[in-house]
Amino acid sequence: MNNHEDQRPKTQDPFRLAMKTLKPKILRFESLPSTNTELARQASEGAGEGLAVVAEEQTAGRGRLQRAWSSPKGAGLYFSILLQPTIPPDQWPLITFMAALSVGDALAEACEVYTDIKWPNDLLSSERKICGILAEAVETPSGRAVIV
């Protein structure tokens, strides 16, 4: 009997690999027009992957198609993170979906809040919208990145 270890090359899921190496840095603000807009500014000035911008309120928050997003102080969590995905750019549209799955998993595990995804970027709980996810590609000094 021959006990050979599987000789197939072992590949790592690029998403899991990226998460292992991500070293977040958090900037907190009392109020911002938009966390995505502030993070885009920071990214254009050379901010690195993993920078997260958090605000207690957004005065000009927005969603898909430039729709207004109400973000009053103390009523929600408003944040954005800068990512430099290692997946092919033609797969970047899946980032919003992956973020929705991740947020849903986190809410279920931490709070026992169960969600449904309303394609393409909303999370619903008990048929009410509880989360909107906006992903935007930006150019940075170190290459293309995405703000989620």
KARARA-V505370 format. One record per residue. PHI is phi as a letter, one per 30 degrees, with the letter a starting at -180 (NA if undefined). OMEGA is omega in whole degrees, 0 to 359 (999 if undefined). Layout:
phi=PHI omega=OMEGA
phi=PHI omega=OMEGA
This chain:
phi=NA omega=184
phi=c omega=179
phi=c omega=179
phi=c omega=175
phi=d omega=178
phi=e omega=184
phi=c omega=178
phi=d omega=178
phi=d omega=179
phi=d omega=178
phi=c omega=178
phi=c omega=174
phi=d omega=183
phi=d omega=180
phi=d omega=178
phi=d omega=178
phi=d omega=180
phi=d omega=182
phi=d omega=179
phi=d omega=185
phi=c omega=181
phi=d omega=179
phi=c omega=185
phi=d omega=171
phi=b omega=186
phi=c omega=172
phi=c omega=181
phi=c omega=179
phi=b omega=175
phi=d omega=182
phi=b omega=176
phi=b omega=170
phi=e omega=182
phi=a omega=177
phi=d omega=178
phi=d omega=181
phi=d omega=179
phi=d omega=180
phi=d omega=175
phi=d omega=177
phi=d omega=179
phi=d omega=181
phi=d omega=180
phi=d omega=178
phi=c omega=174
phi=j omega=177
phi=e omega=183
phi=c omega=177
phi=e omega=179
phi=j omega=177
phi=d omega=177
phi=c omega=177
phi=c omega=182
phi=b omega=177
phi=b omega=176
phi=d omega=175
phi=a omega=172
phi=b omega=182
phi=c omega=179
phi=b omega=178
phi=d omega=181
phi=b omega=177
phi=c omega=177
phi=e omega=177
phi=h omega=178
phi=i omega=177
phi=d omega=178
phi=d omega=180
phi=b omega=181
phi=d omega=185
phi=b omega=183
phi=d omega=181
phi=e omega=175
phi=i omega=184
phi=c omega=183
phi=a omega=175
phi=c omega=183
phi=b omega=182
phi=a omega=177
phi=b omega=178
phi=b omega=180
phi=c omega=179
phi=b omega=173
phi=b omega=186
phi=d omega=176
phi=c omega=177
phi=d omega=180
phi=e omega=182
phi=e omega=180
phi=d omega=177
phi=c omega=180
phi=e omega=178
phi=e omega=179
phi=d omega=183
phi=d omega=178
phi=d omega=179
phi=d omega=178
phi=d omega=177
phi=d omega=179
phi=d omega=178
phi=d omega=181
phi=d omega=179
phi=d omega=178
phi=e omega=178
phi=d omega=181
phi=d omega=179
phi=d omega=179
phi=d omega=183
phi=d omega=186
phi=d omega=189
phi=b omega=186
phi=h omega=173
phi=c omega=184
phi=c omega=190
phi=b omega=170
phi=b omega=177
phi=c omega=172
phi=c omega=186
phi=e omega=5
phi=c omega=190
phi=b omega=181
phi=c omega=171
phi=c omega=178
phi=c omega=171
phi=b omega=185
phi=h omega=178
phi=i omega=176
phi=c omega=178
phi=d omega=178
phi=c omega=183
phi=a omega=171
phi=b omega=182
phi=b omega=179
phi=c omega=176
phi=c omega=181
phi=b omega=176
phi=d omega=178
phi=b omega=174
phi=c omega=178
phi=b omega=177
phi=e omega=180
phi=c omega=177
phi=j omega=182
phi=d omega=180
phi=b omega=178
phi=b omega=175
phi=c omega=178
phi=c omega=999
